[in-house]
């Protein structure tokens, strides 16, 4: 597990998250004091997000027209 300065983590977070996804772990240091430990999940299954169906809108209607027609049908 490597020590990492907070400012380095903040400035290069994308690169560090890619390394974390690859299995690396870090201890974040702020003002010389360890403040957080970042470790990858062992089981990386989908979390709270769910699949949302996208609405197809007919080309002759605006989004508002589509929403109003859906409400009147319900």
Secondary structure, 3 states (H helix, E strand, C coil): CEEEEHHHHHHCHHHHHHHHHCCCCEEEEECCEEEEEECCCCCCCCCCCCCCCCCCCCCCCCHHHHHHHHHHHC
